[in-house]
Amino acid sequence: MQVTGGVAVDRWLINGRAGDSVPVDDRGLAYGDGLFETIAVRDGSCRFLDLHLDRLESGCKRLGIPLPSRTLLQAELRELIGAEVHGTVKIIVTRGTGPRGYQPPEDCAPLRALGLASSRPAKLAPARLRYCDTPLGRNPSLAGLKTLNRLEQVLARAEWDDPEVSEGLMLNDRQEVICGTRNNVFYTLADTLCTPRRDDGGVHGIMRAQVLRLAQEQGIPTSQRPTTRADLAAADDIFLTNALTGAWPVAELAGRSYGRSRVTEAVRAGLVKLGVGECAE
Ligand SMILES: Cc1ncc(COP(=O)(O)O)c(C=O)c1O
């Protein structure tokens, strides 16, 4: 049995065929040379699929990985999901196999692996956060991408095993808060919805983009900015976002409790209208 994001993957399509193995000389395995998407399946379809495929497409362009055809991916996703109603889809695209050495082969045949885990959306209790010690590197050439290189997150997540702690926040060497190990971070300061900038680290999250768009549509001021621990200590509230959980309210960070601000309630109501309402209460 294989596991992704805490739930067992039921089936994989590797380059369009049912299977669960990849070549040992795949560059995704050797170097993390590739990208992935984690997508919520709700009512039989991939939520925000176009946005996920747009991000995959722009990530492949930035890394110089030939792009799998969008129509092909859509057809394979339909085949993979079949009659499944709720679950999680993972798309992995790597540069494919290659000879030894970092230099990307001129003619590469990318590998695509599509996995489905069936699971019902979980109701989550408001999150209790900690700060992680593992620093996040700053690198504008990878910033925003959902690459297969997740060692920083692996080390950060290994820092705690207390089941009461839901998520850890990660900072760079300038002591700027960038993200959680698997979430983006929002907070309200003086009626402005703020989130860490994405210039040299973190992921251009699908749910982050939805939240920013909804806030702008509702006339709520937004700010993508350098974020410190002091900003979060002074915030009216904090919430986390990712494609599976939507907006996840934070109950506690560094000994302080948080409630919900008017701004966050307005954004959450907007998400519910988009069908993203299953998260914490
Ligand atoms: C490090 C990190 N940041 C942010 C996110 C949120 O991105 P998205 O909204 O696309 O799920 C994730 C999701 O897995 C993540 O791993």
The ligand as a MOL file (V3000), in Angstrom:
LIG
                    3D

  0  0  0     0  0            999 V3000
M  V30 BEGIN CTAB
M  V30 COUNTS 16 16 0 0 0
M  V30 BEGIN ATOM
M  V30 1 C 5.1090 24.1830 1.3900 0
M  V30 2 C 3.7020 24.4100 0.9120 0
M  V30 3 N 3.2300 25.6650 0.8550 0
M  V30 4 C 1.9830 25.9160 0.4360 0
M  V30 5 C 1.1190 24.8900 0.0520 0
M  V30 6 C -0.2760 25.2240 -0.3800 0
M  V30 7 O -0.4170 25.1830 -1.7840 0
M  V30 8 P -1.8240 24.8330 -2.4530 0
M  V30 9 O -2.8000 25.9050 -2.0410 0
M  V30 10 O -1.5640 24.8590 -3.9070 0
M  V30 11 O -2.2220 23.4870 -1.9480 0
M  V30 12 C 1.5780 23.5780 0.0830 0
M  V30 13 C 0.6940 22.4890 -0.3140 0
M  V30 14 O 1.0280 21.3290 -0.2550 0
M  V30 15 C 2.9020 23.3210 0.5190 0
M  V30 16 O 3.3800 22.0700 0.5780 0
M  V30 END ATOM
M  V30 BEGIN BOND
M  V30 1 1 1 2
M  V30 2 1 2 3
M  V30 3 2 2 15
M  V30 4 2 3 4
M  V30 5 1 4 5
M  V30 6 1 5 6
M  V30 7 2 5 12
M  V30 8 1 6 7
M  V30 9 1 7 8
M  V30 10 2 8 9
M  V30 11 1 8 10
M  V30 12 1 8 11
M  V30 13 1 12 13
M  V30 14 1 12 15
M  V30 15 2 13 14
M  V30 16 1 15 16
M  V30 END BOND
M  V30 END CTAB
M  END
